[in-house]
């Protein structure tokens, strides 16, 4: 609300007009969408949560100049808007307009010092805890093998049992409430993953199977999250303790985006990337 009181209209529609076609049904005003993306980042909101705040939050409605009964927009509109910005090379437009507004009000000075800072860029992937990451990585590997080598997969693993365990995506189920049950599930995932990796490295297995990207990710995630030792009773699988995990900048956070890593800055965690950007002082 103070942003609107102090700075007025930050983002005019005309500044982003080239990202919208002249045909089709009317879209949500691009200037408002630009402000929503800024508020979304400031509040650390998902697209769905940001759309909910626009629809029901009086503070967002005030900042955007909306009527109280304005229905807002579907959450997918934000993703589409960001895609248009990137396609038209306007991803820095919001920052440039904000700096201009601040300069006009004497809040920053032209020719002042600049420094390079690492800006958080959120990955377009779902945040996964270690249990979900293991389950989803193994599920993605099995999906890949089911398409690439279904006959080999049917002979290498108990397909019926594993289909029940790894068929649903991890975002469609709730993990056990009990810590002991979650630990048990994590170890089952670990044992199954090593079973699959062993089968992939067996002498009769075609080499190209273990070179598939999804299987390379499986191997990396398992190395980063599990230990396997051989004892008199046979192979024993254990999870790495938190102090034994690789640094966040090296640890994979998603089986689908290997460039996304865990980041920490000023006490805030996120999953994504860092981009070096100049910041005025």
C-alpha positions as CSV (number, residue, x, y, z in Angstrom):
1,X,0.0,0.0,0.0
2,X,2.9,2.4,0.7
3,X,4.3,1.6,-2.7
4,X,1.2,3.0,-4.3
5,X,1.0,5.9,-2.0
6,X,4.7,6.9,-2.5
7,X,5.4,5.9,-6.1
8,X,2.0,6.0,-7.8
9,X,1.8,4.0,-11.0
10,X,5.1,2.3,-11.4
11,X,4.5,0.3,-14.6
12,X,2.5,1.8,-17.4
13,X,0.8,-0.6,-19.8
14,X,2.5,1.0,-22.8
15,X,5.9,-0.1,-21.6
16,X,4.9,-3.8,-22.0
17,X,2.4,-3.4,-24.9
18,X,4.7,-5.1,-27.4
19,X,4.4,-8.4,-25.5
20,X,0.7,-8.6,-26.2
21,X,-1.0,-9.4,-29.5
22,X,-3.7,-7.2,-31.0
23,X,-6.1,-10.1,-31.6
24,X,-7.9,-12.5,-29.2
25,X,-9.7,-11.9,-26.0
26,X,-8.5,-9.0,-23.8
27,X,-5.8,-9.9,-21.4
28,X,-5.1,-8.6,-17.9
29,X,-3.3,-5.2,-18.0
30,X,0.5,-5.8,-18.4
31,X,1.4,-2.9,-16.1
32,X,-0.6,-4.5,-13.3
33,X,0.9,-7.9,-14.0
34,X,4.4,-6.4,-13.8
35,X,3.6,-5.0,-10.3
36,X,2.1,-8.4,-9.3
37,X,5.4,-10.1,-10.2
38,X,7.3,-7.6,-8.0
39,X,4.9,-8.0,-5.0
40,X,5.0,-11.8,-5.6
41,X,8.8,-11.8,-5.2
42,X,8.7,-9.5,-2.2
43,X,6.1,-11.8,-0.5
44,X,7.8,-15.0,-1.7
45,X,4.5,-16.3,-3.2
46,X,3.8,-19.0,-5.7
47,X,1.8,-18.1,-8.8
48,X,-1.3,-19.6,-7.3
49,X,-0.8,-17.8,-3.9
50,X,-0.2,-14.5,-5.7
51,X,-3.4,-14.9,-7.8
52,X,-5.3,-15.6,-4.6
53,X,-3.9,-12.4,-2.9
54,X,-5.0,-10.4,-6.0
55,X,-8.5,-11.9,-5.8
56,X,-9.1,-11.6,-2.0
57,X,-6.3,-9.4,-0.5
58,X,-7.3,-5.8,0.1
59,X,-3.7,-4.7,0.2
60,X,-3.0,-6.1,-3.2
61,X,-6.2,-4.7,-4.6
62,X,-5.2,-1.2,-3.3
63,X,-1.7,-1.4,-4.7
64,X,-3.1,-2.5,-8.1
65,X,-6.0,0.0,-8.1
66,X,-8.7,-2.6,-8.3
67,X,-12.3,-2.6,-7.3
68,X,-13.0,-4.7,-4.2
69,X,-15.2,-7.1,-6.3
70,X,-12.6,-7.5,-9.0
71,X,-12.3,-11.3,-9.7
72,X,-8.5,-11.2,-10.5
73,X,-7.0,-13.7,-12.9
74,X,-6.0,-17.3,-13.2
75,X,-2.6,-18.2,-11.8
76,X,-1.4,-19.4,-15.2
77,X,-1.5,-15.8,-16.5
78,X,1.7,-15.0,-14.4
79,X,3.7,-17.7,-16.0
80,X,2.5,-16.6,-19.5
81,X,3.4,-13.0,-18.7
82,X,7.0,-13.9,-17.6
83,X,7.4,-16.0,-20.8
84,X,6.4,-13.0,-22.9
85,X,8.9,-10.8,-21.1
86,X,11.8,-13.1,-21.8
87,X,10.8,-13.7,-25.4
88,X,10.7,-10.0,-26.1
89,X,13.9,-9.2,-24.0
90,X,12.0,-7.1,-21.5
91,X,13.0,-9.0,-18.3
92,X,15.0,-5.9,-17.1
93,X,12.2,-3.5,-17.9
94,X,10.6,-3.6,-14.4
95,X,13.9,-2.8,-12.7
96,X,14.7,0.0,-15.1
97,X,11.3,1.6,-14.5
98,X,11.6,1.2,-10.8
99,X,15.1,2.9,-10.8
100,X,13.7,5.7,-12.9
101,X,10.9,6.3,-10.4
102,X,13.3,6.3,-7.5
103,X,15.7,8.6,-9.2
104,X,12.9,11.1,-10.0
105,X,12.1,11.2,-6.3
106,X,15.7,11.7,-5.2
107,X,15.9,8.2,-3.6
108,X,18.8,7.3,-5.8
109,X,21.3,9.5,-7.5
110,X,22.6,9.3,-11.1
111,X,26.2,8.5,-11.4
112,X,26.3,6.9,-7.9
113,X,28.2,3.8,-7.0
114,X,27.2,0.5,-8.4
115,X,28.0,-3.0,-7.0
116,X,27.4,-6.4,-8.3
117,X,25.1,-8.6,-6.3
118,X,23.8,-12.1,-6.7
119,X,20.1,-12.0,-7.4
120,X,17.9,-15.0,-6.5
121,X,16.1,-16.6,-9.5
122,X,13.5,-19.1,-8.5
123,X,13.5,-22.3,-10.5
124,X,10.2,-23.4,-12.1
125,X,10.2,-26.6,-10.2
126,X,8.4,-27.8,-7.1
127,X,10.4,-27.6,-3.8
128,X,11.1,-31.2,-2.7
129,X,12.4,-32.3,0.7
130,X,14.9,-35.2,0.7
131,X,12.3,-37.9,0.9
132,X,10.3,-36.5,-2.0
133,X,13.4,-35.9,-4.0
134,X,14.5,-39.5,-3.7
135,X,11.0,-40.8,-4.6
136,X,10.5,-38.5,-7.5
137,X,14.0,-39.1,-8.9
138,X,13.5,-42.8,-8.8
139,X,10.0,-42.5,-10.3
140,X,11.4,-40.3,-13.2
141,X,14.1,-42.9,-13.9
142,X,11.6,-45.7,-14.0
143,X,9.4,-43.7,-16.4
144,X,12.4,-43.2,-18.7
145,X,13.3,-46.8,-18.7
146,X,9.7,-47.9,-19.3
147,X,9.8,-45.9,-22.5
148,X,13.4,-46.6,-23.6
149,X,13.7,-50.3,-22.6
150,X,10.4,-51.8,-21.3
151,X,11.5,-55.4,-21.8
152,X,14.8,-54.9,-19.9
153,X,13.0,-53.1,-17.1
154,X,10.4,-55.9,-16.7
155,X,13.3,-58.4,-16.1
156,X,15.4,-56.1,-13.9
157,X,12.9,-55.0,-11.2
158,X,9.6,-56.2,-9.6
159,X,7.5,-54.0,-11.9
160,X,4.1,-54.7,-10.2
161,X,5.4,-53.9,-6.7
162,X,7.4,-50.8,-7.9
163,X,4.5,-49.5,-10.0
164,X,2.4,-49.3,-6.9
165,X,5.2,-47.6,-5.0
166,X,6.5,-45.2,-7.7
167,X,3.5,-44.8,-10.0
168,X,2.0,-41.6,-8.5
169,X,4.0,-38.3,-8.5
170,X,5.2,-37.2,-5.1
171,X,3.0,-34.1,-5.2
172,X,-0.1,-36.3,-5.3
173,X,0.4,-38.0,-1.9
174,X,1.1,-37.1,1.7
175,X,4.2,-38.6,3.4
176,X,3.7,-40.4,6.7
177,X,3.2,-38.3,9.8
178,X,5.5,-40.5,11.8
179,X,9.2,-39.7,11.7
180,X,10.0,-43.4,12.0
181,X,7.8,-44.2,9.0
182,X,9.4,-41.5,6.9
183,X,12.8,-42.8,7.7
184,X,11.7,-46.3,6.8
185,X,10.3,-45.1,3.5
186,X,13.5,-43.2,2.7
187,X,15.6,-46.3,3.3
188,X,13.3,-48.3,1.0
189,X,13.8,-45.7,-1.7
190,X,17.5,-45.9,-1.1
191,X,17.6,-49.7,-1.4
192,X,15.4,-49.7,-4.5
193,X,17.6,-47.0,-6.1
194,X,20.8,-49.0,-5.5
195,X,19.1,-52.2,-6.8
196,X,18.3,-50.3,-10.1
197,X,21.8,-48.9,-10.4
198,X,23.3,-52.4,-9.9
199,X,21.1,-53.7,-12.6
200,X,22.1,-50.9,-14.9
201,X,25.8,-51.7,-14.4
202,X,25.4,-55.4,-14.8
203,X,27.6,-56.9,-17.6
204,X,24.7,-57.9,-19.8
205,X,23.0,-54.4,-19.6
206,X,23.4,-52.2,-22.6
207,X,25.8,-49.3,-21.7
208,X,23.5,-46.7,-23.3
209,X,20.8,-47.3,-20.7
210,X,22.9,-46.0,-17.8
211,X,24.0,-43.0,-19.9
212,X,20.4,-41.7,-20.2
213,X,20.2,-38.3,-18.5
214,X,17.5,-39.4,-16.0
215,X,19.7,-42.3,-14.9
216,X,22.7,-40.0,-14.6
217,X,20.6,-37.8,-12.3
218,X,19.6,-40.9,-10.3
219,X,23.2,-41.8,-9.7
220,X,24.1,-38.3,-8.6
221,X,21.1,-37.9,-6.2
222,X,21.9,-41.3,-4.6
223,X,25.6,-40.4,-4.2
224,X,24.6,-37.1,-2.6
225,X,22.0,-38.5,-0.2
226,X,22.9,-42.1,0.6
227,X,25.7,-44.3,1.9
228,X,26.0,-48.0,1.0
229,X,28.4,-50.2,2.9
230,X,29.1,-53.9,2.7
231,X,28.8,-55.8,6.0
232,X,28.9,-59.4,6.9
233,X,25.1,-59.4,6.7
234,X,25.2,-57.9,3.2
235,X,24.9,-54.4,1.8
236,X,23.6,-51.8,4.2
237,X,22.0,-48.5,3.0
238,X,21.9,-45.4,5.2
239,X,21.0,-41.8,4.6
240,X,23.6,-39.1,4.8
241,X,23.2,-36.9,7.9
242,X,22.8,-33.2,7.4
243,X,26.4,-32.5,8.2
244,X,27.5,-35.0,5.6
245,X,25.5,-33.5,2.7
246,X,27.3,-31.7,-0.2
247,X,27.0,-27.9,-0.2
248,X,23.7,-26.5,-1.4
249,X,25.4,-25.0,-4.5
250,X,26.4,-28.5,-5.6
251,X,23.4,-30.6,-4.4
252,X,20.7,-31.4,-6.9
253,X,17.3,-30.1,-5.9
254,X,15.1,-31.5,-8.7
255,X,15.3,-34.5,-11.1
256,X,14.0,-32.3,-13.9
257,X,16.2,-29.3,-13.7
258,X,19.8,-30.1,-12.9
259,X,20.8,-26.5,-12.9
260,X,18.6,-25.7,-10.0
261,X,20.3,-25.8,-6.6
262,X,19.5,-24.8,-3.0
263,X,20.6,-21.3,-2.1
264,X,20.9,-19.3,1.1
265,X,21.1,-15.6,1.3
266,X,20.4,-13.3,4.2
267,X,18.6,-16.1,6.1
268,X,16.3,-16.9,3.1
269,X,16.3,-20.3,1.5
270,X,15.2,-20.9,-2.1
271,X,15.5,-23.4,-5.0
272,X,16.9,-21.9,-8.2
273,X,19.9,-19.9,-9.4
274,X,21.9,-16.8,-8.7
275,X,22.4,-14.1,-11.3
276,X,24.9,-11.3,-11.0
277,X,23.2,-7.9,-11.4
278,X,24.4,-4.4,-10.9
279,X,22.7,-2.6,-8.0
280,X,22.8,1.2,-7.5
281,X,23.9,2.6,-4.1
